[in-house]
Amino acid sequence: MLTNVQSLKIQLMEEGIHIPEGVREAVSGPVTLADYASTSGITMMLGEDVWVNAPIVDFNSNFVKDPPHRLVHQGNFFFVESGGKRHEAKLLPVPSYHDKHTTSTGELYIWHAITHADRVRISPIGGCAMACQFCDIPYVAKYRKKSVEALVESIRTALNDPGLPARHVLISGGTPKPEDYGWQNAMYETVVNTFPHVKVDVMMVPMPGLLDPEHLKSVGVYGLSINIEIFNVALARRIMMSKWKASRKTYFDFIEKTVKVFGGDGRVRSLILVGIEPVEDTLQGVEALAQLGCDPVLSPFRPDPATPMRNHRPPSMETLIRVYEKSVEIVERYGVKLGPRCIPCQHNTLTFPDGSSAYCYS
Ligand code: SF4
């Protein structure tokens, strides 16, 4: 049974939030950096521990139409007004470095790193060697390898940011071309060696020859996110052909091996989109991951205007609640959790802390 604040998070993910002009003026700096399909909105903490990234019309005019929820500013506080009730909201600022440049290349820091809640995500590859129809990366950026020096400088800046200091690191971004696999692995090592006291996770496609779980663990990578995205084979083939070519067996064999290497305490996660395929397929995917000791991460599909799927609708509240509740039952059977276990990092996922020590702040 969801609490009122948990239900509100789900409604916000489906319908978005309205920010009146007067309230925008109360926010210092931009309300969002809108850097990715699922982080296009404003990030808030509702209640004690419910984190949400709520889409806004600025970046999701394709489906945010006259939302029945609005942000209110009163005194020093923000609230979400919805259904005649007010819920206190802690609005997260964008990082102070958002308009500053690296000294190494002179490019904006945000071309390399973006902090969301307490995690800085770096994207070493701009663009992507693949093209999934739900993801904006291949449609908004050309393929390029970024300066490792600038990436490291950006992480350091994010960790020391006075407004929104990052606590841990995620290395994701586009998938490299095969000729850049060596470069990508050297970059992983450089980041981990430069910040030995910071947890560094890697999110990547398990293309043959790209990732070696044993090596990544031995150099100090904390965890891996290997995202299956879509479980329905026919839909996966149509929507994410390049990933589908890697084959489901490749993914699941890799995830099984990675859980053996990294352990099953949430260090290995796999994101699955909710709202593209039939619910039963998503739940089968959740079960297939949980069986392997991997934490499934439910990611409500947010159609991005830059992608071929811009005219799709986000999943309804009913769908999200059904998938969430069934998934909780499934993961309990297999002794895993819905990821991510870092509470602030749940802002763009269908996850809530359950009061256990498994969910925590980094
Ligand atoms: S492989 Fe990842 S980064 Fe590349 S298009 Fe697909 S989802 Fe986006």
Boltz pocket constraint, residues with backbone or C-beta under 6 A from the ligand:
constraints:
  - pocket:
      binder: B
      contacts: [[A, 127], [A, 128], [A, 129], [A, 130], [A, 131], [A, 132], [A, 135], [A, 136], [A, 137], [A, 138], [A, 173], [A, 174], [A, 175], [A, 205], [A, 243]]
      max_distance: 6.0
